Amino acid sequence: MPAPVSAVAASGPTAALLALLRTPGLGANRLRRLLQRHGSAEAVFAAKASAWAEAGCSEGQIAGLANPDHKGAETDLCWLAASPRHHFIDSDHPAWPARLAEIPAAPFGLFALGDIALLGEPQLAIVGARAASTQGRNDAQAFAEGLARAGLVITSGLALGIDAAAHRGALDAGGTTIAVCGNGLDRVYPARNRELALAIAERGLLVSEFPPGTVPRPEHFPRRNRIISGLSLGVLVIEAQLESGSLITARLAAEQGREVFALPGSIHNPMARGCHALIRNGATLTETVADILVELAAQLKPMLSPAAARAEPMADAPVDSLEQRVLAAIGDQPVAIDQLASTLALGIAELGAALLSLELQGLIEARRGDCFSRLHRRR
């Protein structure tokens, strides 16, 4: 028998929605269908078992709907009330990211800790091995720093190794980062990343589709991975074995229409084999930050600078001294980024950020082969 309406509605529609979210075995798509059919979570709980069965619910799901988890919903409400930086958002919330809504099996909602405005910013996911080499961790941190300076939010999974290095790189560069977790946000997993998680909560964002109190389980992490890739414009894989969660994330990214980037490594390093397999299967071989920025330039233009998406270059675009130097080194004929780096004695990350800014201002354009040429202003 369904619970009385008064029992479900006592704490209001938010409590009912959170209780519905906690129904065992009730996936996001089924939950959406129930809400569409009945209009609200309270009305779902007020319906008869026959209506749930007609909606395609299994016996186990019907049993869960008949016994709402009010205690769990109360836990969620207490967590949400504990801080103004604690949030629960769903597809009706203004901060819900449009990119996530595009993916198959999108989560129904997200618990969030931090700045939810970051969900709408352009993101690049960096993932890789937990047992990463020192070089792999250094690469992850360096790429995250360069991409963060170029204006991208770095998204990863808060795991040891590559994930943690990517989060730290973004923060060290003064940028922002999002950690997608496979557990409730009232705990940190792995515990060794506690200080990092606190820094992300303060200067970035932690998100999870799992409610407070949820412990990390192996089956949670593939689900987490689809959110990492779904939030992002692309995924960069740095060190991964042939059978790894990072390759699952890359596969999901490809299925979601995201760009996949892979850092090559030594043929003697087993952690490089997954990246090499991705490259053989069409991922972009990535050696510099500029490789990523050039590939994503068309998508970044309207997201980072709406004015730059106009057909005509801006006549009076401001250019700082570094950008002036880069612009002066670019002529009418395409020039390769490596040549520019050598001529200007600049690092690729710093140069890539300047090139992206100039391109967004309509002053240069990217050409084939990682080359750039100047666009002349129309008068």
Contacts in CASP RR format, 6 or more apart in sequence:
PFRMAT RR
TARGET T0000
AUTHOR 0000-0000-0000
METHOD contacts of the structure
MODEL  1
MPAPVSAVAASGPTAALLALLRTPGLGANRLRRLLQRHGSAEAVFAAKAS
AWAEAGCSEGQIAGLANPDHKGAETDLCWLAASPRHHFIDSDHPAWPARL
AEIPAAPFGLFALGDIALLGEPQLAIVGARAASTQGRNDAQAFAEGLARA
GLVITSGLALGIDAAAHRGALDAGGTTIAVCGNGLDRVYPARNRELALAI
AERGLLVSEFPPGTVPRPEHFPRRNRIISGLSLGVLVIEAQLESGSLITA
RLAAEQGREVFALPGSIHNPMARGCHALIRNGATLTETVADILVELAAQL
KPMLSPAAARAEPMADAPVDSLEQRVLAAIGDQPVAIDQLASTLALGIAE
LGAALLSLELQGLIEARRGDCFSRLHRRR
1 49 0 8 1.000
1 66 0 8 1.000
2 45 0 8 1.000
2 46 0 8 1.000
2 47 0 8 1.000
2 48 0 8 1.000
2 49 0 8 1.000
2 65 0 8 1.000
2 66 0 8 1.000
3 45 0 8 1.000
3 66 0 8 1.000
3 67 0 8 1.000
3 68 0 8 1.000
5 42 0 8 1.000
5 45 0 8 1.000
5 46 0 8 1.000
7 68 0 8 1.000
7 70 0 8 1.000
8 15 0 8 1.000
8 16 0 8 1.000
8 19 0 8 1.000
8 41 0 8 1.000
8 42 0 8 1.000
8 45 0 8 1.000
8 46 0 8 1.000
8 68 0 8 1.000
8 70 0 8 1.000
9 16 0 8 1.000
9 42 0 8 1.000
11 70 0 8 1.000
11 73 0 8 1.000
11 74 0 8 1.000
11 77 0 8 1.000
12 42 0 8 1.000
13 40 0 8 1.000
13 41 0 8 1.000
13 42 0 8 1.000
14 77 0 8 1.000
14 88 0 8 1.000
15 70 0 8 1.000
15 73 0 8 1.000
15 74 0 8 1.000
15 77 0 8 1.000
16 40 0 8 1.000
16 41 0 8 1.000
16 42 0 8 1.000
16 44 0 8 1.000
16 45 0 8 1.000
16 68 0 8 1.000
16 73 0 8 1.000
17 41 0 8 1.000
17 90 0 8 1.000
18 72 0 8 1.000
18 73 0 8 1.000
18 76 0 8 1.000
18 77 0 8 1.000
18 88 0 8 1.000
18 211 0 8 1.000
19 41 0 8 1.000
19 45 0 8 1.000
19 68 0 8 1.000
19 69 0 8 1.000
19 70 0 8 1.000
19 72 0 8 1.000
19 73 0 8 1.000
20 26 0 8 1.000
20 31 0 8 1.000
20 34 0 8 1.000
20 35 0 8 1.000
20 41 0 8 1.000
20 44 0 8 1.000
20 45 0 8 1.000
20 65 0 8 1.000
20 68 0 8 1.000
21 31 0 8 1.000
21 108 0 8 1.000
21 109 0 8 1.000
21 211 0 8 1.000
22 68 0 8 1.000
22 69 0 8 1.000
22 72 0 8 1.000
22 73 0 8 1.000
22 76 0 8 1.000
22 211 0 8 1.000
23 31 0 8 1.000
23 61 0 8 1.000
23 64 0 8 1.000
23 65 0 8 1.000
23 68 0 8 1.000
23 69 0 8 1.000
24 60 0 8 1.000
24 61 0 8 1.000
24 64 0 8 1.000
25 58 0 8 1.000
25 60 0 8 1.000
25 61 0 8 1.000
26 34 0 8 1.000
26 57 0 8 1.000
26 61 0 8 1.000
26 64 0 8 1.000
26 65 0 8 1.000
27 108 0 8 1.000
28 105 0 8 1.000
28 106 0 8 1.000
28 107 0 8 1.000
28 108 0 8 1.000
28 109 0 8 1.000
29 105 0 8 1.000
30 55 0 8 1.000
30 56 0 8 1.000
30 57 0 8 1.000
30 61 0 8 1.000
31 108 0 8 1.000
32 108 0 8 1.000
33 55 0 8 1.000
34 44 0 8 1.000
34 52 0 8 1.000
34 55 0 8 1.000
34 57 0 8 1.000
35 41 0 8 1.000
35 44 0 8 1.000
37 44 0 8 1.000
37 51 0 8 1.000
37 55 0 8 1.000
38 44 0 8 1.000
38 46 0 8 1.000
38 47 0 8 1.000
38 51 0 8 1.000
44 65 0 8 1.000
45 65 0 8 1.000
45 68 0 8 1.000
49 62 0 8 1.000
49 65 0 8 1.000
49 66 0 8 1.000
52 61 0 8 1.000
52 62 0 8 1.000
52 65 0 8 1.000
53 62 0 8 1.000
57 65 0 8 1.000
72 211 0 8 1.000
75 211 0 8 1.000
75 212 0 8 1.000
75 213 0 8 1.000
76 88 0 8 1.000
76 111 0 8 1.000
76 211 0 8 1.000
76 212 0 8 1.000
79 86 0 8 1.000
79 111 0 8 1.000
79 185 0 8 1.000
79 186 0 8 1.000
79 212 0 8 1.000
80 86 0 8 1.000
80 87 0 8 1.000
80 88 0 8 1.000
83 113 0 8 1.000
85 113 0 8 1.000
85 114 0 8 1.000
85 115 0 8 1.000
85 201 0 8 1.000
86 111 0 8 1.000
86 112 0 8 1.000
86 113 0 8 1.000
86 185 0 8 1.000
87 95 0 8 1.000
87 111 0 8 1.000
87 112 0 8 1.000
87 113 0 8 1.000
87 114 0 8 1.000
87 116 0 8 1.000
88 109 0 8 1.000
88 110 0 8 1.000
88 111 0 8 1.000
88 112 0 8 1.000
89 95 0 8 1.000
89 96 0 8 1.000
89 109 0 8 1.000
89 110 0 8 1.000
89 112 0 8 1.000
89 116 0 8 1.000
90 96 0 8 1.000
90 108 0 8 1.000
90 109 0 8 1.000
90 110 0 8 1.000
91 101 0 8 1.000
91 106 0 8 1.000
91 108 0 8 1.000
91 109 0 8 1.000
95 116 0 8 1.000
95 117 0 8 1.000
95 119 0 8 1.000
95 120 0 8 1.000
96 109 0 8 1.000
96 119 0 8 1.000
97 119 0 8 1.000
97 120 0 8 1.000
97 231 0 8 1.000
98 120 0 8 1.000
99 120 0 8 1.000
99 230 0 8 1.000
99 231 0 8 1.000
99 232 0 8 1.000
99 233 0 8 1.000
100 106 0 8 1.000
100 107 0 8 1.000
100 119 0 8 1.000
100 227 0 8 1.000
100 230 0 8 1.000
100 231 0 8 1.000
102 230 0 8 1.000
102 256 0 8 1.000
103 226 0 8 1.000
103 229 0 8 1.000
103 230 0 8 1.000
103 256 0 8 1.000
104 255 0 8 1.000
104 256 0 8 1.000
105 226 0 8 1.000
107 209 0 8 1.000
107 227 0 8 1.000
108 209 0 8 1.000
109 209 0 8 1.000
110 207 0 8 1.000
110 208 0 8 1.000
110 209 0 8 1.000
110 227 0 8 1.000
111 184 0 8 1.000
111 185 0 8 1.000
111 207 0 8 1.000
111 208 0 8 1.000
111 209 0 8 1.000
111 210 0 8 1.000
111 211 0 8 1.000
111 212 0 8 1.000
112 119 0 8 1.000
112 185 0 8 1.000
112 205 0 8 1.000
112 206 0 8 1.000
112 207 0 8 1.000
113 185 0 8 1.000
113 201 0 8 1.000
113 205 0 8 1.000
113 206 0 8 1.000
113 207 0 8 1.000
114 201 0 8 1.000
114 202 0 8 1.000
114 204 0 8 1.000
114 205 0 8 1.000
114 206 0 8 1.000
115 176 0 8 1.000
115 204 0 8 1.000
115 205 0 8 1.000
116 205 0 8 1.000
118 153 0 8 1.000
118 176 0 8 1.000
118 178 0 8 1.000
118 204 0 8 1.000
118 205 0 8 1.000
119 178 0 8 1.000
119 205 0 8 1.000
119 207 0 8 1.000
119 231 0 8 1.000
121 152 0 8 1.000
121 153 0 8 1.000
121 176 0 8 1.000
121 303 0 8 1.000
122 151 0 8 1.000
122 152 0 8 1.000
122 153 0 8 1.000
122 233 0 8 1.000
122 296 0 8 1.000
122 299 0 8 1.000
122 300 0 8 1.000
122 303 0 8 1.000
122 304 0 8 1.000
123 152 0 8 1.000
123 153 0 8 1.000
123 154 0 8 1.000
123 155 0 8 1.000
123 178 0 8 1.000
123 231 0 8 1.000
123 232 0 8 1.000
123 233 0 8 1.000
124 147 0 8 1.000
124 152 0 8 1.000
124 153 0 8 1.000
124 154 0 8 1.000
124 155 0 8 1.000
124 232 0 8 1.000
124 233 0 8 1.000
124 234 0 8 1.000
124 235 0 8 1.000
124 236 0 8 1.000
124 292 0 8 1.000
124 296 0 8 1.000
125 154 0 8 1.000
125 155 0 8 1.000
125 156 0 8 1.000
125 228 0 8 1.000
125 229 0 8 1.000
125 231 0 8 1.000
125 232 0 8 1.000
125 234 0 8 1.000
125 235 0 8 1.000
125 236 0 8 1.000
125 249 0 8 1.000
125 253 0 8 1.000
126 140 0 8 1.000
126 143 0 8 1.000
126 144 0 8 1.000
126 147 0 8 1.000
126 154 0 8 1.000
126 155 0 8 1.000
126 156 0 8 1.000
126 162 0 8 1.000
126 163 0 8 1.000
126 166 0 8 1.000
126 235 0 8 1.000
126 236 0 8 1.000
126 238 0 8 1.000
127 156 0 8 1.000
127 157 0 8 1.000
127 162 0 8 1.000
127 163 0 8 1.000
127 166 0 8 1.000
127 225 0 8 1.000
127 228 0 8 1.000
127 235 0 8 1.000
127 236 0 8 1.000
127 237 0 8 1.000
127 238 0 8 1.000
127 240 0 8 1.000
127 245 0 8 1.000
127 246 0 8 1.000
127 249 0 8 1.000
127 250 0 8 1.000
128 140 0 8 1.000
128 161 0 8 1.000
128 162 0 8 1.000
128 163 0 8 1.000
128 237 0 8 1.000
128 238 0 8 1.000
128 239 0 8 1.000
128 240 0 8 1.000
128 244 0 8 1.000
128 246 0 8 1.000
129 161 0 8 1.000
129 162 0 8 1.000
129 239 0 8 1.000
129 240 0 8 1.000
129 241 0 8 1.000
129 244 0 8 1.000
129 246 0 8 1.000
129 271 0 8 1.000
130 159 0 8 1.000
130 160 0 8 1.000
130 161 0 8 1.000
130 162 0 8 1.000
130 163 0 8 1.000
131 160 0 8 1.000
131 161 0 8 1.000
131 271 0 8 1.000
132 140 0 8 1.000
132 161 0 8 1.000
132 162 0 8 1.000
132 165 0 8 1.000
132 238 0 8 1.000
132 239 0 8 1.000
132 271 0 8 1.000
133 239 0 8 1.000
133 269 0 8 1.000
133 271 0 8 1.000
136 162 0 8 1.000
136 165 0 8 1.000
136 238 0 8 1.000
136 239 0 8 1.000
136 271 0 8 1.000
137 161 0 8 1.000
137 162 0 8 1.000
137 164 0 8 1.000
137 165 0 8 1.000
138 165 0 8 1.000
139 238 0 8 1.000
139 263 0 8 1.000
140 161 0 8 1.000
140 162 0 8 1.000
140 163 0 8 1.000
140 165 0 8 1.000
140 166 0 8 1.000
140 169 0 8 1.000
140 238 0 8 1.000
141 165 0 8 1.000
141 166 0 8 1.000
141 168 0 8 1.000
141 169 0 8 1.000
141 172 0 8 1.000
142 169 0 8 1.000
142 349 0 8 1.000
143 166 0 8 1.000
143 236 0 8 1.000
143 238 0 8 1.000
143 263 0 8 1.000
143 289 0 8 1.000
143 292 0 8 1.000
143 349 0 8 1.000
144 154 0 8 1.000
144 165 0 8 1.000
144 166 0 8 1.000
144 167 0 8 1.000
144 168 0 8 1.000
144 169 0 8 1.000
144 170 0 8 1.000
144 173 0 8 1.000
144 177 0 8 1.000
145 169 0 8 1.000
145 170 0 8 1.000
145 172 0 8 1.000
145 173 0 8 1.000
145 349 0 8 1.000
146 173 0 8 1.000
146 289 0 8 1.000
146 349 0 8 1.000
146 350 0 8 1.000
146 353 0 8 1.000
147 154 0 8 1.000
147 170 0 8 1.000
147 289 0 8 1.000
147 292 0 8 1.000
147 293 0 8 1.000
148 154 0 8 1.000
148 169 0 8 1.000
148 170 0 8 1.000
148 173 0 8 1.000
148 174 0 8 1.000
148 175 0 8 1.000
148 176 0 8 1.000
148 177 0 8 1.000
149 173 0 8 1.000
149 175 0 8 1.000
149 349 0 8 1.000
149 350 0 8 1.000
149 353 0 8 1.000
150 289 0 8 1.000
150 293 0 8 1.000
150 349 0 8 1.000
150 352 0 8 1.000
150 353 0 8 1.000
150 356 0 8 1.000
151 175 0 8 1.000
151 304 0 8 1.000
151 353 0 8 1.000
152 233 0 8 1.000
152 300 0 8 1.000
153 170 0 8 1.000
153 175 0 8 1.000
153 176 0 8 1.000
153 177 0 8 1.000
153 178 0 8 1.000
154 166 0 8 1.000
154 167 0 8 1.000
154 169 0 8 1.000
154 170 0 8 1.000
154 175 0 8 1.000
154 176 0 8 1.000
154 177 0 8 1.000
154 178 0 8 1.000
155 177 0 8 1.000
155 178 0 8 1.000
155 179 0 8 1.000
155 180 0 8 1.000
155 228 0 8 1.000
155 231 0 8 1.000
155 232 0 8 1.000
156 162 0 8 1.000
156 163 0 8 1.000
156 166 0 8 1.000
156 167 0 8 1.000
156 177 0 8 1.000
156 178 0 8 1.000
156 179 0 8 1.000
156 180 0 8 1.000
156 228 0 8 1.000
157 163 0 8 1.000
157 179 0 8 1.000
157 180 0 8 1.000
157 181 0 8 1.000
157 224 0 8 1.000
157 228 0 8 1.000
158 164 0 8 1.000
158 167 0 8 1.000
158 179 0 8 1.000
158 180 0 8 1.000
158 181 0 8 1.000
158 188 0 8 1.000
158 189 0 8 1.000
158 190 0 8 1.000
158 193 0 8 1.000
158 196 0 8 1.000
158 197 0 8 1.000
158 200 0 8 1.000
158 206 0 8 1.000
159 190 0 8 1.000
159 193 0 8 1.000
160 190 0 8 1.000
160 192 0 8 1.000
160 193 0 8 1.000
162 238 0 8 1.000
162 239 0 8 1.000
162 246 0 8 1.000
163 179 0 8 1.000
164 193 0 8 1.000
164 196 0 8 1.000
166 177 0 8 1.000
167 177 0 8 1.000
167 179 0 8 1.000
167 196 0 8 1.000
167 200 0 8 1.000
168 196 0 8 1.000
169 177 0 8 1.000
170 176 0 8 1.000
170 177 0 8 1.000
171 177 0 8 1.000
171 199 0 8 1.000
171 200 0 8 1.000
171 203 0 8 1.000
175 203 0 8 1.000
176 203 0 8 1.000
176 204 0 8 1.000
176 205 0 8 1.000
177 200 0 8 1.000
177 203 0 8 1.000
177 204 0 8 1.000
177 205 0 8 1.000
178 200 0 8 1.000
178 204 0 8 1.000
178 205 0 8 1.000
178 206 0 8 1.000
178 207 0 8 1.000
178 231 0 8 1.000
179 197 0 8 1.000
179 200 0 8 1.000
179 205 0 8 1.000
179 206 0 8 1.000
179 207 0 8 1.000
180 207 0 8 1.000
180 208 0 8 1.000
180 224 0 8 1.000
180 227 0 8 1.000
180 228 0 8 1.000
180 231 0 8 1.000
181 189 0 8 1.000
181 206 0 8 1.000
181 207 0 8 1.000
181 208 0 8 1.000
181 210 0 8 1.000
181 224 0 8 1.000
182 189 0 8 1.000
182 208 0 8 1.000
182 210 0 8 1.000
182 214 0 8 1.000
182 216 0 8 1.000
182 220 0 8 1.000
182 221 0 8 1.000
182 223 0 8 1.000
182 224 0 8 1.000
183 189 0 8 1.000
183 208 0 8 1.000
183 210 0 8 1.000
183 213 0 8 1.000
183 214 0 8 1.000
183 215 0 8 1.000
183 216 0 8 1.000
183 220 0 8 1.000
184 208 0 8 1.000
184 210 0 8 1.000
184 211 0 8 1.000
184 212 0 8 1.000
184 213 0 8 1.000
184 214 0 8 1.000
185 206 0 8 1.000
185 207 0 8 1.000
185 208 0 8 1.000
185 212 0 8 1.000
186 212 0 8 1.000
186 213 0 8 1.000
187 213 0 8 1.000
187 215 0 8 1.000
188 194 0 8 1.000
188 197 0 8 1.000
189 216 0 8 1.000
197 206 0 8 1.000
200 206 0 8 1.000
207 227 0 8 1.000
208 214 0 8 1.000
208 224 0 8 1.000
209 223 0 8 1.000
209 224 0 8 1.000
209 227 0 8 1.000
210 220 0 8 1.000
214 220 0 8 1.000
221 245 0 8 1.000
222 245 0 8 1.000
222 248 0 8 1.000
225 245 0 8 1.000
225 248 0 8 1.000
225 249 0 8 1.000
225 252 0 8 1.000
226 249 0 8 1.000
226 252 0 8 1.000
226 256 0 8 1.000
228 235 0 8 1.000
228 249 0 8 1.000
229 235 0 8 1.000
229 249 0 8 1.000
229 250 0 8 1.000
229 252 0 8 1.000
229 253 0 8 1.000
229 256 0 8 1.000
229 258 0 8 1.000
230 252 0 8 1.000
230 253 0 8 1.000
230 256 0 8 1.000
230 258 0 8 1.000
232 253 0 8 1.000
232 258 0 8 1.000
233 258 0 8 1.000
233 259 0 8 1.000
233 296 0 8 1.000
233 299 0 8 1.000
233 300 0 8 1.000
234 253 0 8 1.000
234 258 0 8 1.000
234 259 0 8 1.000
234 260 0 8 1.000
234 261 0 8 1.000
234 296 0 8 1.000
235 249 0 8 1.000
235 250 0 8 1.000
235 253 0 8 1.000
235 258 0 8 1.000
235 259 0 8 1.000
235 260 0 8 1.000
235 261 0 8 1.000
236 261 0 8 1.000
236 262 0 8 1.000
236 263 0 8 1.000
236 286 0 8 1.000
236 292 0 8 1.000
237 246 0 8 1.000
237 247 0 8 1.000
237 249 0 8 1.000
237 250 0 8 1.000
237 260 0 8 1.000
237 261 0 8 1.000
237 262 0 8 1.000
237 263 0 8 1.000
237 274 0 8 1.000
237 275 0 8 1.000
237 278 0 8 1.000
237 283 0 8 1.000
238 263 0 8 1.000
238 275 0 8 1.000
239 263 0 8 1.000
239 269 0 8 1.000
239 271 0 8 1.000
239 272 0 8 1.000
239 275 0 8 1.000
240 246 0 8 1.000
240 247 0 8 1.000
240 250 0 8 1.000
240 271 0 8 1.000
240 273 0 8 1.000
240 274 0 8 1.000
240 275 0 8 1.000
240 278 0 8 1.000
241 270 0 8 1.000
241 271 0 8 1.000
241 273 0 8 1.000
241 274 0 8 1.000
242 273 0 8 1.000
242 274 0 8 1.000
242 277 0 8 1.000
244 274 0 8 1.000
246 274 0 8 1.000
247 274 0 8 1.000
247 277 0 8 1.000
247 278 0 8 1.000
250 260 0 8 1.000
250 262 0 8 1.000
250 278 0 8 1.000
250 283 0 8 1.000
253 259 0 8 1.000
253 260 0 8 1.000
254 260 0 8 1.000
259 284 0 8 1.000
259 295 0 8 1.000
259 296 0 8 1.000
260 278 0 8 1.000
260 282 0 8 1.000
260 283 0 8 1.000
260 284 0 8 1.000
261 283 0 8 1.000
261 284 0 8 1.000
261 286 0 8 1.000
261 291 0 8 1.000
261 292 0 8 1.000
261 295 0 8 1.000
262 274 0 8 1.000
262 275 0 8 1.000
262 276 0 8 1.000
262 278 0 8 1.000
262 279 0 8 1.000
262 283 0 8 1.000
262 284 0 8 1.000
262 285 0 8 1.000
262 286 0 8 1.000
263 275 0 8 1.000
263 286 0 8 1.000
263 287 0 8 1.000
264 272 0 8 1.000
264 275 0 8 1.000
264 276 0 8 1.000
264 279 0 8 1.000
264 285 0 8 1.000
264 286 0 8 1.000
264 287 0 8 1.000
265 272 0 8 1.000
265 275 0 8 1.000
265 276 0 8 1.000
266 272 0 8 1.000
267 276 0 8 1.000
275 283 0 8 1.000
279 285 0 8 1.000
284 291 0 8 1.000
284 292 0 8 1.000
284 295 0 8 1.000
285 291 0 8 1.000
286 292 0 8 1.000
288 337 0 8 1.000
288 348 0 8 1.000
288 349 0 8 1.000
288 352 0 8 1.000
289 348 0 8 1.000
289 349 0 8 1.000
289 352 0 8 1.000
289 353 0 8 1.000
290 337 0 8 1.000
290 348 0 8 1.000
290 349 0 8 1.000
290 351 0 8 1.000
290 352 0 8 1.000
290 355 0 8 1.000
290 370 0 8 1.000
291 370 0 8 1.000
293 300 0 8 1.000
293 352 0 8 1.000
293 353 0 8 1.000
293 355 0 8 1.000
293 356 0 8 1.000
294 337 0 8 1.000
294 355 0 8 1.000
294 366 0 8 1.000
294 370 0 8 1.000
297 356 0 8 1.000
297 359 0 8 1.000
297 366 0 8 1.000
300 356 0 8 1.000
300 360 0 8 1.000
301 308 0 8 1.000
301 309 0 8 1.000
301 359 0 8 1.000
301 360 0 8 1.000
302 308 0 8 1.000
302 309 0 8 1.000
304 356 0 8 1.000
304 360 0 8 1.000
305 360 0 8 1.000
305 361 0 8 1.000
307 314 0 8 1.000
308 314 0 8 1.000
308 359 0 8 1.000
308 360 0 8 1.000
308 361 0 8 1.000
308 362 0 8 1.000
312 378 0 8 1.000
313 361 0 8 1.000
313 362 0 8 1.000
313 363 0 8 1.000
313 375 0 8 1.000
313 377 0 8 1.000
313 378 0 8 1.000
314 361 0 8 1.000
314 362 0 8 1.000
315 377 0 8 1.000
315 378 0 8 1.000
315 379 0 8 1.000
317 361 0 8 1.000
317 362 0 8 1.000
317 363 0 8 1.000
318 361 0 8 1.000
319 327 0 8 1.000
319 358 0 8 1.000
319 361 0 8 1.000
319 363 0 8 1.000
322 350 0 8 1.000
322 354 0 8 1.000
323 354 0 8 1.000
323 357 0 8 1.000
323 358 0 8 1.000
325 344 0 8 1.000
326 340 0 8 1.000
326 344 0 8 1.000
326 346 0 8 1.000
326 351 0 8 1.000
326 354 0 8 1.000
326 355 0 8 1.000
326 358 0 8 1.000
327 358 0 8 1.000
327 363 0 8 1.000
327 364 0 8 1.000
327 374 0 8 1.000
329 335 0 8 1.000
329 340 0 8 1.000
329 343 0 8 1.000
329 344 0 8 1.000
330 340 0 8 1.000
330 364 0 8 1.000
330 372 0 8 1.000
330 373 0 8 1.000
330 374 0 8 1.000
331 373 0 8 1.000
331 374 0 8 1.000
332 373 0 8 1.000
332 374 0 8 1.000
333 373 0 8 1.000
334 367 0 8 1.000
334 368 0 8 1.000
334 371 0 8 1.000
334 372 0 8 1.000
334 373 0 8 1.000
335 371 0 8 1.000
335 372 0 8 1.000
335 373 0 8 1.000
336 369 0 8 1.000
336 370 0 8 1.000
336 371 0 8 1.000
337 348 0 8 1.000
337 351 0 8 1.000
337 352 0 8 1.000
337 355 0 8 1.000
337 370 0 8 1.000
337 371 0 8 1.000
337 372 0 8 1.000
338 370 0 8 1.000
340 346 0 8 1.000
340 351 0 8 1.000
340 355 0 8 1.000
340 372 0 8 1.000
341 347 0 8 1.000
341 348 0 8 1.000
341 351 0 8 1.000
344 351 0 8 1.000
346 354 0 8 1.000
355 364 0 8 1.000
355 366 0 8 1.000
355 372 0 8 1.000
358 364 0 8 1.000
359 365 0 8 1.000
359 366 0 8 1.000
359 372 0 8 1.000
362 375 0 8 1.000
363 374 0 8 1.000
363 375 0 8 1.000
363 377 0 8 1.000
364 372 0 8 1.000
364 373 0 8 1.000
364 374 0 8 1.000
364 375 0 8 1.000
365 372 0 8 1.000
365 373 0 8 1.000
365 375 0 8 1.000
366 372 0 8 1.000
367 373 0 8 1.000
END
